[in-house]
Amino acid sequence: MKVQIRVVPKASKVRVCSFNQGLKVYLNSPAAQGRANKELIEVLSVYYNRKKYNISIIKGKKNRDKVVEVDGVEKNPLLSKASSK
């Protein structure tokens, strides 16, 4: 499954929220030297309950807006919860 993600580095808390058609992920790490990307993969692996090697950044490695591929997941759980209410 491909997911559009907006990353907010250097946030006070790590959290995942719905945002337009994808997710908005707040990270503690700064965007320098790929640290935010590494933390993003760790956060998404916990969020989707997948191993880190099942998650890869397809587009936007040096940008806040990213497209991430998550193997083995059919739907975004946060977006499906929001649409069912």
C-alpha positions, 0 to 999 in steps of 0.5 A: 500500500502506498501512503502519502505522508507529511513529516513534521521534524523536531516536534515535542511529541511523536504522533500520527494523525490523519491529513488530507488523503494520508498521514501527518507524522510528528517526529522528535528527530531533526531532518539532518542526515536522514535521522527523521527518515529513520525515525519515520520508518520506526514509527510507521513500523509500530503504527502498522505493526510491520517490520522495518524492512517492509516499509520504504520511502519511495518519493521525497527522501529530502522533502517533508511530503513523502510517499511511503510503501508499506508491504502487507497492509491493505488499508490505512487504519486511521483513515478507515476509522475516520471514514466509518464515523 
